[in-house]
Amino acid sequence: MSKITPCLWYDGDAEEAANFYVTLLPDSRMGDVTRSPADNPSGPAGMVLTVEFTLAGQDFVGLNGGPLFKFNEAISFQIECADQEEIDRLWNRIASNGGEPGPCGWIKDRWGLSWQINAARMTEMLKSEDREAARRAMEAMLEMGKLDIAKLEKAFAG
């Protein structure tokens, strides 16, 4: 485990979320599950307190902290996708598991965590020295839910 490990707060279903997340990306796996040794404000003794997992090589901890805090868009997972197939696969898996599609490649999973399913090519377009082409690509992206690389390329080309 690295010195800094992001901890994600769940209302009792951290293990279920982690089990889903590790199916999405290569180099992902479940780690240790810690059960509460005593009753606490989040639940009874024996309940899953924390679950460690690795997602695309990054370590995380899921904490079953109870209903007090919810996810919001201030924290999101940004996934750089190599191609449309990867975008479609991730978007469709999250959406079909209770996700809520949003604009510009954003989608919330069923636990409320936001994911940015981004095209690596879109990042390249935005960094282009051709600022007019970058603007066209950005405007096209702003009209999309799930990103469509072909449409972004068309806008970029003018």
DSSP file (Angstrom, degrees, kcal/mol; ACC not computed):
  #  RESIDUE AA STRUCTURE BP1 BP2  ACC     N-H-->O    O-->H-N    N-H-->O    O-->H-N    TCO  KAPPA ALPHA  PHI   PSI    X-CA   Y-CA   Z-CA
    1    1 A M              0   0    0      0, 0.0     4,-0.1     0, 0.0    57,-0.0   0.000 360.0 360.0 360.0 137.9    0.0    0.0    0.0
    2    2 A S        -     0   0    0      2,-0.2     3,-0.0     1,-0.1    56,-0.0  -0.239 360.0-102.7 -75.3 170.9    1.3    3.5   -0.8
    3    3 A K  S    S+     0   0    0      1,-0.2     2,-0.5    -2,-0.0    -1,-0.1   0.843 112.3  47.0 -64.4 -33.9    1.7    6.2    1.8
    4    4 A I        +     0   0    0      2,-0.0    -2,-0.2    55,-0.0    55,-0.2  -0.952  67.4 174.4-113.7 122.7   -1.5    7.9    0.5
    5    5 A T        -     0   0    0     -2,-0.5    55,-0.2    -4,-0.1     2,-0.0  -0.972  30.6-126.5-127.5 115.5   -4.6    5.7   -0.1
    6    6 A P        -     0   0    0      0, 0.0    55,-2.1     0, 0.0     2,-0.5  -0.362  22.3-150.2 -60.1 137.5   -7.9    7.4   -1.0
    7    7 A C  E     -a   61   0A   0     53,-0.2     2,-0.5    55,-0.0    55,-0.2  -0.956   5.6-156.9-114.4 125.1  -10.7    6.3    1.3
    8    8 A L  E     -a   62   0A   0     53,-3.1    55,-3.1    -2,-0.5     2,-0.4  -0.887  12.0-136.5-107.3 131.4  -14.2    6.2   -0.2
    9    9 A W  E     +a   63   0A   0     -2,-0.5     2,-0.3    53,-0.2    55,-0.2  -0.738  26.5 176.9 -93.5 126.5  -17.2    6.5    2.2
   10   10 A Y  E     -a   64   0A   0     53,-3.4    56,-1.5    -2,-0.4    55,-1.4  -0.855  36.7-122.2-125.5 161.2  -20.2    4.2    1.7
   11   11 A D  S    S-     0   0    0     -2,-0.3    53,-0.1    54,-0.2    -2,-0.0  -0.539  86.0 -51.7-101.6  63.9  -23.5    3.6    3.5
   12   12 A G  S    S+     0   0    0     -2,-0.8     3,-0.2    51,-0.1    36,-0.2   0.344 125.4  82.2  93.9  -7.0  -23.0   -0.1    4.2
   13   13 A D     >  +     0   0    0     50,-0.1     4,-2.3     1,-0.1     5,-0.2  -0.050  42.5 123.0-125.6  35.6  -22.1   -1.4    0.7
   14   14 A A  H  > S+     0   0    0      1,-0.2     4,-2.7     2,-0.2     5,-0.2   0.886  78.6  51.4 -60.7 -40.3  -18.4   -0.7    0.3
   15   15 A E  H  > S+     0   0    0      2,-0.2     4,-2.6     1,-0.2    -1,-0.2   0.912 109.7  48.9 -66.8 -41.4  -17.7   -4.4   -0.4
   16   16 A E  H  > S+     0   0    0      2,-0.2     4,-1.7     1,-0.2    -2,-0.2   0.923 113.2  47.7 -62.3 -44.5  -20.3   -4.6   -3.1
   17   17 A A  H  X S+     0   0    0     -4,-2.3     4,-2.9     2,-0.2    -2,-0.2   0.939 112.6  48.2 -61.9 -47.5  -19.0   -1.4   -4.8
   18   18 A A  H  X S+     0   0    0     -4,-2.7     4,-2.3     1,-0.2    -2,-0.2   0.908 108.3  54.5 -61.9 -41.9  -15.4   -2.6   -4.6
   19   19 A N  H  < S+     0   0    0     -4,-2.6     4,-0.3     1,-0.2    -1,-0.2   0.866 112.8  44.1 -59.9 -36.0  -16.4   -6.0   -6.1
   20   20 A F  H >< S+     0   0    0     -4,-1.7     3,-1.6    -5,-0.2     4,-0.4   0.937 110.8  53.4 -71.4 -48.3  -18.0   -4.2   -9.0
   21   21 A Y  H >X S+     0   0    0     -4,-2.9     3,-1.9     1,-0.3     4,-0.7   0.878 101.4  58.5 -56.9 -41.4  -15.2   -1.7   -9.6
   22   22 A V  T 3< S+     0   0    0     -4,-2.3    -1,-0.3     1,-0.3     6,-0.2   0.630  99.4  60.0 -69.9 -10.3  -12.5   -4.4   -9.8
   23   23 A T  T <4 S+     0   0    0     -3,-1.6    -1,-0.3    -4,-0.3    -2,-0.2   0.577  96.7  64.0 -86.0  -9.6  -14.3   -5.9  -12.8
   24   24 A L  T <4 S+     0   0    0     -3,-1.9    -2,-0.2    -4,-0.4    -1,-0.1   0.848 102.9  30.0 -85.7 -36.0  -14.0   -2.8  -14.8
   25   25 A L  S  < S-     0   0    0     -4,-0.7     3,-0.3     1,-0.0    31,-0.3  -0.932  79.3-105.3-132.3 147.1  -10.3   -2.3  -15.4
   26   26 A P  S    S+     0   0    0      0, 0.0    30,-0.4     0, 0.0     3,-0.1  -0.200 102.1  36.9 -61.0 162.6   -7.2   -4.4  -15.8
   27   27 A D  S    S+     0   0    0      1,-0.2    30,-2.4    29,-0.2     2,-0.4   0.873  91.1 129.0  58.5  41.2   -4.7   -4.5  -12.8
   28   28 A S        +     0   0    0     -3,-0.3     2,-0.3    -6,-0.2    -1,-0.2  -0.951  26.0 153.9-125.2 144.9   -7.6   -4.4  -10.4
   29   29 A R  E     -B   54   0A   0     25,-2.1    25,-3.0    -2,-0.4     2,-0.2  -0.990  41.0-101.7-163.7 159.1   -8.3   -6.8   -7.4
   30   30 A M  E     -B   53   0A   0     -2,-0.3    23,-0.3    23,-0.2     2,-0.1  -0.553  36.9-174.4 -80.9 151.4   -9.9   -7.1   -4.1
   31   31 A G  E     -     0   0A   0     21,-3.0    -1,-0.1     1,-0.3    22,-0.1  -0.243  42.1 -24.0-121.3-147.3   -7.8   -6.9   -0.9
   32   32 A D  E     -     0   0A   0     -2,-0.1    20,-3.1    19,-0.1     2,-0.5  -0.339  48.6-149.9 -71.1 146.6   -8.5   -7.4    2.8
   33   33 A V  E     -B   51   0A   0     18,-0.2     2,-0.5    -3,-0.1    18,-0.2  -0.983  10.7-158.4-115.3 125.9  -11.9   -7.0    4.3
   34   34 A T  E     -B   50   0A   0     16,-2.7    15,-3.1    -2,-0.5    16,-1.7  -0.908   5.0-152.4-108.2 130.7  -12.0   -5.8    7.9
   35   35 A R  E     -B   48   0A   0     -2,-0.5    13,-0.2    13,-0.3    12,-0.1  -0.784  28.0-101.1-102.7 145.8  -15.0   -6.5   10.1
   36   36 A S        -     0   0    0     11,-2.9    10,-3.3    -2,-0.3    11,-0.1  -0.423  22.1-152.5 -65.6 130.5  -16.1   -4.3   13.0
   37   37 A P  S    S+     0   0    0      0, 0.0     2,-0.3     0, 0.0    -1,-0.1   0.619  76.4  14.8 -79.2 -11.1  -15.1   -5.8   16.3
   38   38 A A  S    S-     0   0    0      6,-0.1     8,-0.1     9,-0.1     9,-0.1  -0.975  95.3 -75.9-154.0 162.0  -17.9   -4.1   18.2
   39   39 A D        +     0   0    0     -2,-0.3     7,-0.0     6,-0.1     0, 0.0  -0.372  57.2 169.1 -58.5 142.9  -21.2   -2.2   17.6
   40   40 A N  B >   -D   43   0B   0      3,-2.8     3,-1.3    -4,-0.0    -4,-0.0  -0.900  52.2 -83.8-148.7 175.5  -20.5    1.3   16.4
   41   41 A P  T 3  S+     0   0    0      0, 0.0    -2,-0.1     0, 0.0    24,-0.0   0.748 126.1  52.3 -59.0 -22.7  -22.5    4.2   14.9
   42   42 A S  T 3  S-     0   0    0      1,-0.3    24,-0.1    24,-0.1    -3,-0.1   0.691 123.7 -60.0 -87.3 -18.5  -22.2    2.7   11.4
   43   43 A G  B <   -D   40   0B   0     -3,-1.3    -3,-2.8    -5,-0.1    -1,-0.3  -0.985  67.7 -40.0 162.7-173.0  -23.6   -0.8   12.4
   44   44 A P    >   -     0   0    0      0, 0.0     3,-1.7     0, 0.0    -8,-0.3  -0.268  65.8 -80.9 -81.3 163.7  -23.3   -4.0   14.4
   45   45 A A  T 3  S+     0   0    0      1,-0.2    -6,-0.1    -8,-0.1     3,-0.1  -0.336 116.3  31.5 -55.9 140.5  -20.2   -6.0   15.4
   46   46 A G  T 3  S+     0   0    0    -10,-3.3    -1,-0.2     1,-0.3     3,-0.1   0.213  87.1 127.4  92.8 -15.4  -19.1   -8.3   12.5
   47   47 A M  S <  S-     0   0    0     -3,-1.7   -11,-2.9     1,-0.1     2,-0.5  -0.338  76.1 -88.6 -70.5 157.9  -20.3   -6.0    9.7
   48   48 A V  E     +B   35   0A   0    -13,-0.2   -13,-0.3     1,-0.2   -34,-0.2  -0.560  47.8 175.1 -67.3 119.9  -17.8   -5.0    7.0
   49   49 A L  E     +     0   0A   0    -15,-3.1    15,-2.7    -2,-0.5     2,-0.3   0.881  64.0   1.3 -91.6 -51.8  -16.0   -1.9    8.3
   50   50 A T  E     -BC  34  63A   0    -16,-1.7   -16,-2.7    13,-0.2     2,-0.4  -0.968  56.2-161.5-137.3 154.8  -13.5   -1.5    5.5
   51   51 A V  E     -BC  33  62A   0     11,-2.1    11,-3.2    -2,-0.3     2,-0.4  -0.993  12.4-148.7-135.1 129.1  -12.5   -3.1    2.3
   52   52 A E  E     + C   0  61A   0    -20,-3.1   -21,-3.0    -2,-0.4     2,-0.3  -0.786  26.9 162.7 -95.1 139.4   -9.2   -2.7    0.5
   53   53 A F  E     -BC  30  60A   0      7,-2.1     7,-2.9    -2,-0.4     2,-0.5  -0.989  31.6-135.1-152.6 158.8   -9.1   -2.9   -3.3
   54   54 A T  E     -BC  29  59A   0    -25,-3.0   -25,-2.1    -2,-0.3     2,-0.5  -0.970  15.6-168.9-118.5 130.1   -6.9   -1.9   -6.2
   55   55 A L  E >  S- C   0  58A   0      3,-3.0     3,-1.9    -2,-0.5   -27,-0.2  -0.964  76.0 -23.5-123.8 112.8   -8.3   -0.3   -9.2
   56   56 A A  T 3  S-     0   0    0     -2,-0.5   -28,-0.2   -30,-0.4   -29,-0.2   0.880 129.0 -48.9  51.8  42.3   -6.0    0.0  -12.3
   57   57 A G  T 3  S+     0   0    0    -30,-2.4     2,-0.5     1,-0.2    -1,-0.3   0.323 115.5 116.0  85.2  -8.2   -3.0   -0.2  -10.0
   58   58 A Q  E <   - C   0  55A   0     -3,-1.9    -3,-3.0   -31,-0.1    -1,-0.2  -0.834  61.4-133.3 -98.1 127.6   -4.3    2.4   -7.5
   59   59 A D  E     + C   0  54A   0     -2,-0.5     2,-0.3    -5,-0.2    -5,-0.2  -0.557  29.2 174.3 -80.0 143.4   -5.0    1.3   -4.0
   60   60 A F  E     - C   0  53A   0     -7,-2.9    -7,-2.1    -2,-0.2     2,-0.4  -0.936  23.1-144.5-138.8 161.2   -8.3    2.4   -2.3
   61   61 A V  E     -aC   7  52A   0    -55,-2.1   -53,-3.1    -2,-0.3     2,-0.5  -1.000  10.5-152.7-125.1 131.9  -10.1    1.7    0.9
   62   62 A G  E     -aC   8  51A   0    -11,-3.2   -11,-2.1    -2,-0.4     2,-0.5  -0.923  14.1-162.0-100.8 127.6  -13.9    1.6    1.0
   63   63 A L  E     -aC   9  50A   0    -55,-3.1   -53,-3.4    -2,-0.5     2,-1.6  -0.937  17.9-144.1-113.0 125.1  -15.3    2.6    4.5
   64   64 A N  E     +a   10   0A   0    -15,-2.7   -53,-0.2    -2,-0.5   -55,-0.1  -0.679  40.2 155.4 -84.2  86.4  -18.8    1.7    5.5
   65   65 A G        -     0   0    0     -2,-1.6     3,-0.3   -55,-1.4   -54,-0.2   0.520  47.6-115.2 -94.8  -7.8  -19.3    4.9    7.4
   66   66 A G        -     0   0    0    -56,-1.5     3,-0.5    -3,-0.2    -1,-0.3  -0.509  47.0 -49.0 101.1-173.1  -23.1    5.1    7.3
   67   67 A P  S    S+     0   0    0      0, 0.0    -1,-0.2     0, 0.0   -56,-0.1   0.427 102.4  96.2 -83.7   1.0  -25.5    7.6    5.7
   68   68 A L  S    S+     0   0    0     -3,-0.3     2,-0.4     1,-0.1    -2,-0.1   0.881  84.5  38.2 -63.5 -42.2  -24.0   10.8    7.0
   69   69 A F        -     0   0    0     -3,-0.5     2,-0.3   -59,-0.1    -4,-0.1  -0.879  65.0-166.6-117.9 144.8  -21.9   11.7    3.9
   70   70 A K        -     0   0    0     -2,-0.4    42,-0.1   -60,-0.0     2,-0.1  -0.872  28.2-103.2-122.5 155.6  -22.6   11.3    0.2
   71   71 A F        -     0   0    0     40,-0.4     2,-0.3    -2,-0.3    42,-0.1  -0.409  38.8-178.9 -69.5 152.8  -20.4   11.5   -2.9
   72   72 A N    >   -     0   0    0      3,-0.1     3,-1.6    -2,-0.1    42,-0.3  -0.912  45.0 -91.0-143.3 176.0  -20.5   14.6   -5.1
   73   73 A E  T 3  S+     0   0    0     -2,-0.3    -2,-0.0     1,-0.3    40,-0.0   0.539 106.1  87.6 -69.3  -6.3  -18.8   15.7   -8.3
   74   74 A A  T 3  S+     0   0    0      1,-0.1     2,-0.4     2,-0.0    -1,-0.3   0.772  97.2  40.1 -63.7 -23.0  -15.9   17.3   -6.4
   75   75 A I  S <  S+     0   0    0     -3,-1.6    39,-0.7     2,-0.0     2,-0.3  -0.995  77.0 154.6-125.0 130.8  -14.3   13.9   -6.5
   76   76 A S  E     -e  114   0C   0     -2,-0.4     2,-0.6    37,-0.1    39,-0.2  -0.978  43.8-114.4-148.8 160.4  -14.4   11.6   -9.5
   77   77 A F  E     -e  115   0C   0     37,-2.3    39,-3.5    -2,-0.3     2,-0.7  -0.890  28.6-156.7 -95.0 119.3  -12.5    8.9  -11.2
   78   78 A Q  E     -e  116   0C   0     -2,-0.6     2,-0.6    37,-0.2    39,-0.2  -0.887   8.8-167.5 -99.7 118.3  -11.1   10.1  -14.6
   79   79 A I  E     -e  117   0C   0     37,-3.0    39,-2.3    -2,-0.7     2,-0.7  -0.927  11.8-148.6-110.6 116.8  -10.5    7.1  -16.9
   80   80 A E  E     -e  118   0C   0     -2,-0.6     2,-0.4    37,-0.1    39,-0.2  -0.765  19.7-157.3 -84.1 113.8   -8.5    7.8  -20.0
   81   81 A C  E     -e  119   0C   0     37,-3.2    39,-2.9    -2,-0.7    40,-0.4  -0.759  15.4-148.7 -99.2 139.3   -9.8    5.4  -22.7
   82   82 A A  S    S-     0   0    0     -2,-0.4     2,-0.3    37,-0.2    -1,-0.1   0.790  75.2  -3.5 -74.9 -29.1   -7.7    4.4  -25.7
   83   83 A D  S  > S-     0   0    0      1,-0.1     4,-1.9    37,-0.0     3,-0.3  -0.923  78.3 -89.0-156.5 175.2  -10.6    3.9  -28.1
   84   84 A Q  H  > S+     0   0    0     -2,-0.3     4,-3.1     1,-0.2     5,-0.2   0.841 119.0  61.0 -63.7 -34.2  -14.4    4.0  -28.5
   85   85 A E  H  > S+     0   0    0      1,-0.2     4,-2.4     2,-0.2    -1,-0.2   0.913 106.4  45.3 -60.2 -43.1  -14.7    0.3  -27.6
   86   86 A E  H  > S+     0   0    0     -3,-0.3     4,-2.5     2,-0.2     5,-0.3   0.911 113.1  50.5 -67.9 -42.2  -13.2    1.0  -24.1
   87   87 A I  H  X S+     0   0    0     -4,-1.9     4,-2.7     1,-0.2     5,-0.3   0.954 113.4  45.7 -57.9 -50.2  -15.5    4.1  -23.7
   88   88 A D  H  X S+     0   0    0     -4,-3.1     4,-2.6     1,-0.2     5,-0.3   0.907 112.4  50.8 -60.9 -43.6  -18.6    2.1  -24.7
   89   89 A R  H  X S+     0   0    0     -4,-2.4     4,-2.1    -5,-0.2    -1,-0.2   0.947 115.9  39.7 -62.3 -50.3  -17.6   -0.9  -22.5
   90   90 A L  H  X S+     0   0    0     -4,-2.5     4,-2.5     2,-0.2     5,-0.3   0.938 117.5  48.3 -65.9 -47.3  -17.1    1.2  -19.3
   91   91 A W  H  X S+     0   0    0     -4,-2.7     4,-2.8    -5,-0.3     5,-0.2   0.934 114.4  46.0 -58.1 -48.2  -20.0    3.5  -19.9
   92   92 A N  H  X S+     0   0    0     -4,-2.6     4,-2.5    -5,-0.3    -1,-0.2   0.871 111.6  51.2 -67.6 -37.1  -22.4    0.6  -20.6
   93   93 A R  H  X S+     0   0    0     -4,-2.1     4,-0.7    -5,-0.3    -1,-0.2   0.929 114.6  43.0 -64.6 -44.8  -21.2   -1.4  -17.6
   94   94 A I  H ><>S+     0   0    0     -4,-2.5     5,-1.5     1,-0.2     3,-0.7   0.929 116.4  47.7 -67.7 -44.4  -21.7    1.5  -15.2
   95   95 A A  H ><5S+     0   0    0     -4,-2.8     3,-1.1    -5,-0.3     4,-0.3   0.905 110.3  51.4 -62.9 -42.0  -25.0    2.5  -16.7
   96   96 A S  H 3<5S+     0   0    0     -4,-2.5    -1,-0.2     1,-0.3    -2,-0.2   0.607 103.3  61.0 -74.6  -9.8  -26.4   -1.1  -16.7
   97   97 A N  T <<5S-     0   0    0     -3,-0.7    13,-0.4    -4,-0.7    -1,-0.3  -0.067 137.7 -74.9-104.2  31.4  -25.5   -1.4  -13.0
   98   98 A G  T < 5S+     0   0    0     -3,-1.1    -3,-0.2     1,-0.2    -2,-0.2   0.608  83.4 155.4  90.8  12.9  -27.7    1.4  -11.9
   99   99 A G      < -     0   0    0     -5,-1.5    10,-0.2    -4,-0.3    -1,-0.2  -0.237  39.0-135.5 -72.5 163.1  -25.5    4.3  -13.1
  100  100 A E  E     -F  108   0C   0      8,-2.8     8,-2.3     9,-0.1    -5,-0.1  -0.924  19.4-137.0-123.0 103.4  -26.8    7.7  -14.0
  101  101 A P  E     +F  107   0C   0      0, 0.0     6,-0.2     0, 0.0    45,-0.0  -0.250  27.0 179.2 -60.4 144.8  -25.4    9.2  -17.3
  102  102 A G        -     0   0    0      4,-2.6     3,-0.4     1,-0.1     2,-0.1  -0.610  31.2 -67.9-129.5-168.8  -24.4   12.8  -17.3
  103  103 A P  S >  S+     0   0    0      0, 0.0     3,-1.9     0, 0.0    42,-0.3  -0.411 101.5  17.9 -84.3 160.9  -22.9   15.3  -19.7
  104  104 A C  T 3  S-     0   0    0     40,-3.0    41,-0.2    37,-0.5    42,-0.1   0.753 134.2 -48.8  58.9  34.1  -19.4   15.5  -21.2
  105  105 A G  T 3  S+     0   0    0     40,-2.7    12,-3.1    -3,-0.4     2,-0.3   0.508 103.3 133.9  86.4   4.0  -18.5   11.9  -20.6
  106  106 A W  E <   + G   0 116C   0     -3,-1.9    -4,-2.6    10,-0.2     2,-0.3  -0.674  25.0 170.1 -89.7 142.6  -19.5   11.9  -16.9
  107  107 A I  E     -FG 101 115C   0      8,-2.3     8,-2.6    -2,-0.3     2,-0.4  -0.970  24.5-139.6-149.0 136.2  -21.5    9.1  -15.3
  108  108 A K  E     -FG 100 114C   0     -8,-2.3    -8,-2.8    -2,-0.3     6,-0.2  -0.793  20.3-134.5 -93.7 137.3  -22.4    8.4  -11.7
  109  109 A D    >   -     0   0    0      4,-2.8     3,-2.4    -2,-0.4   -11,-0.1  -0.306  37.9 -90.0 -79.8 175.7  -22.3    4.8  -10.5
  110  110 A R  T 3  S+     0   0    0    -13,-0.4    -1,-0.1     1,-0.3   -12,-0.1   0.643 128.4  55.9 -65.6 -12.9  -25.2    3.4   -8.4
  111  111 A W  T 3  S-     0   0    0      2,-0.1   -40,-0.4   -94,-0.0    -1,-0.3   0.438 121.3-105.8 -95.5  -1.4  -23.4    4.5   -5.2
  112  112 A G  S <  S+     0   0    0     -3,-2.4     2,-0.4     1,-0.3    -2,-0.1   0.442  72.6 141.2  94.4   0.4  -23.2    8.1   -6.4
  113  113 A L        -     0   0    0    -42,-0.1    -4,-2.8     1,-0.0    -1,-0.3  -0.633  48.1-130.3 -78.8 131.2  -19.5    8.2   -7.3
  114  114 A S  E     -eG  76 108C   0    -39,-0.7   -37,-2.3    -2,-0.4     2,-0.4  -0.617  20.9-167.3 -85.9 139.2  -18.8   10.1  -10.5
  115  115 A W  E     -eG  77 107C   0     -8,-2.6    -8,-2.3    -2,-0.3     2,-0.7  -0.976  13.6-150.2-122.6 137.0  -16.7    8.7  -13.3
  116  116 A Q  E     -eG  78 106C   0    -39,-3.5   -37,-3.0    -2,-0.4     2,-1.3  -0.916  10.3-162.7-105.2 103.9  -15.3   10.7  -16.2
  117  117 A I  E     +e   79   0C   0    -12,-3.1    30,-0.5    -2,-0.7     2,-0.2  -0.728  26.4 178.0 -89.2  94.1  -15.1    8.3  -19.1
  118  118 A N  E     -e   80   0C   0    -39,-2.3   -37,-3.2    -2,-1.3     2,-0.5  -0.648  31.5-125.5-105.8 152.3  -12.7   10.3  -21.2
  119  119 A A  E >>  -e   81   0C   0     -2,-0.2     4,-1.6   -39,-0.2     3,-0.6  -0.845  12.0-143.5 -93.5 127.5  -11.0    9.6  -24.6
  120  120 A A  H 3> S+     0   0    0    -39,-2.9     4,-1.8    -2,-0.5    -1,-0.1   0.874 105.4  58.2 -55.1 -35.5   -7.3   10.0  -24.6
  121  121 A R  H 3> S+     0   0    0    -40,-0.4     4,-2.5     1,-0.2    -1,-0.3   0.859  99.6  56.7 -63.7 -35.6   -7.7   11.5  -28.0
  122  122 A M  H <> S+     0   0    0     -3,-0.6     4,-2.5     2,-0.2    -1,-0.2   0.918 105.1  51.4 -62.6 -42.5  -10.0   14.2  -26.6
  123  123 A T  H  X S+     0   0    0     -4,-1.6     4,-1.3     1,-0.2    -1,-0.2   0.915 109.8  50.0 -59.9 -42.8   -7.2   15.2  -24.2
  124  124 A E  H  < S+     0   0    0     -4,-1.8     4,-0.4     1,-0.2     3,-0.3   0.916 109.6  51.2 -61.2 -43.4   -4.8   15.4  -27.2
  125  125 A M  H >< S+     0   0    0     -4,-2.5     3,-1.3     1,-0.2    -2,-0.2   0.917 108.0  51.6 -61.2 -43.4   -7.3   17.6  -29.1
  126  126 A L  H 3< S+     0   0    0     -4,-2.5    -1,-0.2     1,-0.3    -2,-0.2   0.782 110.5  49.4 -66.1 -26.1   -7.7   20.0  -26.2
  127  127 A K  T 3< S+     0   0    0     -4,-1.3    -1,-0.3    -3,-0.3    -2,-0.2   0.448  85.4 126.4 -90.0  -1.3   -3.9   20.4  -25.9
  128  128 A S    <   -     0   0    0     -3,-1.3     6,-0.1    -4,-0.4    -3,-0.1  -0.196  65.6-134.1 -59.4 145.7   -3.5   21.1  -29.7
  129  129 A E  S    S+     0   0    0      1,-0.1     2,-1.6     2,-0.1    -1,-0.1   0.712  94.6  85.6 -70.6 -20.3   -1.7   24.2  -30.8
  130  130 A D     >  -     0   0    0      1,-0.2     4,-2.3    -5,-0.1     5,-0.2  -0.664  63.3-178.0 -80.9  89.7   -4.6   24.7  -33.2
  131  131 A R  H  > S+     0   0    0     -2,-1.6     4,-2.2     1,-0.2    -1,-0.2   0.797  76.7  56.2 -65.7 -30.4   -6.7   26.5  -30.7
  132  132 A E  H  > S+     0   0    0      2,-0.2     4,-2.1     1,-0.2    -1,-0.2   0.921 109.3  46.1 -67.5 -43.0   -9.7   26.9  -33.1
  133  133 A A  H  > S+     0   0    0      2,-0.2     4,-2.3     1,-0.2    -2,-0.2   0.906 112.0  51.7 -63.9 -41.5   -9.7   23.1  -33.7
  134  134 A A  H  X S+     0   0    0     -4,-2.3     4,-2.5     1,-0.2    -2,-0.2   0.898 108.5  51.9 -61.1 -41.0   -9.5   22.5  -29.9
  135  135 A R  H  X S+     0   0    0     -4,-2.2     4,-2.7     2,-0.2    -2,-0.2   0.925 108.7  50.0 -62.2 -44.5  -12.4   24.9  -29.4
  136  136 A R  H  X S+     0   0    0     -4,-2.1     4,-2.2     1,-0.2    -2,-0.2   0.909 111.6  48.4 -61.8 -42.0  -14.6   23.0  -32.0
  137  137 A A  H  X S+     0   0    0     -4,-2.3     4,-2.5     2,-0.2    -1,-0.2   0.917 111.6  50.1 -64.1 -42.3  -13.8   19.7  -30.2
  138  138 A M  H  X S+     0   0    0     -4,-2.5     4,-2.2     1,-0.2    -2,-0.2   0.926 110.1  49.8 -61.8 -45.2  -14.6   21.2  -26.8
  139  139 A E  H  X S+     0   0    0     -4,-2.7     4,-0.6     1,-0.2    -1,-0.2   0.891 111.0  49.9 -62.2 -39.1  -18.0   22.5  -28.1
  140  140 A A  H >< S+     0   0    0     -4,-2.2     3,-1.2     1,-0.2     4,-0.3   0.921 109.8  51.4 -64.5 -43.4  -18.8   19.1  -29.6
  141  141 A M  H >< S+     0   0    0     -4,-2.5     3,-1.9     1,-0.3   -37,-0.5   0.882 101.5  61.0 -60.5 -38.9  -17.9   17.4  -26.3
  142  142 A L  H 3< S+     0   0    0     -4,-2.2    -1,-0.3     1,-0.3    -2,-0.2   0.692 102.6  52.9 -64.1 -17.5  -20.2   19.8  -24.4
  143  143 A E  T << S+     0   0    0     -3,-1.2    -1,-0.3    -4,-0.6     2,-0.2   0.465  99.9  84.8 -92.8  -3.7  -23.2   18.5  -26.4
  144  144 A M    <   -     0   0    0     -3,-1.9   -40,-3.0    -4,-0.3     3,-0.2  -0.606  49.8-170.0-102.3 157.2  -22.5   14.8  -25.6
  145  145 A G  S    S+     0   0    0      1,-0.5   -40,-2.7   -42,-0.3     2,-0.2   0.625  90.0  24.1 -93.5 -94.3  -23.3   12.4  -22.8
  146  146 A K  S    S-     0   0    0    -42,-0.1    -1,-0.5   -41,-0.1   -42,-0.1  -0.541 103.7-106.5 -67.5 135.0  -21.1    9.4  -23.6
  147  147 A L        -     0   0    0    -30,-0.5     2,-0.5    -2,-0.2    -1,-0.1  -0.396  26.8-157.9 -69.4 141.2  -18.1   10.6  -25.7
  148  148 A D     >  -     0   0    0      1,-0.1     4,-2.1    -2,-0.1     3,-0.2  -0.941   0.8-164.1-120.3 103.7  -18.1    9.7  -29.4
  149  149 A I  H  > S+     0   0    0     -2,-0.5     4,-2.9     1,-0.2     5,-0.2   0.871  87.2  55.5 -60.5 -40.2  -14.6    9.9  -30.7
  150  150 A A  H  > S+     0   0    0      1,-0.2     4,-2.2     2,-0.2    -1,-0.2   0.917 110.4  45.7 -60.4 -43.2  -15.6   10.0  -34.4
  151  151 A K  H  > S+     0   0    0     -3,-0.2     4,-2.3     2,-0.2    -1,-0.2   0.873 112.5  51.0 -68.3 -36.1  -17.8   13.0  -33.8
  152  152 A L  H  X S+     0   0    0     -4,-2.1     4,-2.7     2,-0.2    -2,-0.2   0.915 110.4  49.2 -65.5 -42.4  -15.0   14.7  -31.8
  153  153 A E  H  X S+     0   0    0     -4,-2.9     4,-2.4     2,-0.2    -2,-0.2   0.898 110.4  51.3 -62.6 -40.6  -12.6   14.0  -34.6
  154  154 A K  H  X S+     0   0    0     -4,-2.2     4,-1.1    -5,-0.2    -2,-0.2   0.923 112.2  45.6 -63.3 -44.5  -15.0   15.5  -37.2
  155  155 A A  H  < S+     0   0    0     -4,-2.3     3,-0.5     1,-0.2    -2,-0.2   0.924 112.3  51.7 -64.6 -43.3  -15.5   18.6  -35.1
  156  156 A F  H  < S+     0   0    0     -4,-2.7    -2,-0.2     1,-0.2    -1,-0.2   0.897 108.9  50.3 -59.8 -41.7  -11.7   18.9  -34.6
  157  157 A A  H  <        0   0    0     -4,-2.4    -1,-0.2    -5,-0.2    -2,-0.2   0.723 360.0 360.0 -71.2 -21.3  -11.1   18.6  -38.3
  158  158 A G     <        0   0    0     -4,-1.1    -3,-0.2    -3,-0.5    -2,-0.1   0.449 360.0 360.0  89.2 360.0  -13.7   21.3  -39.0
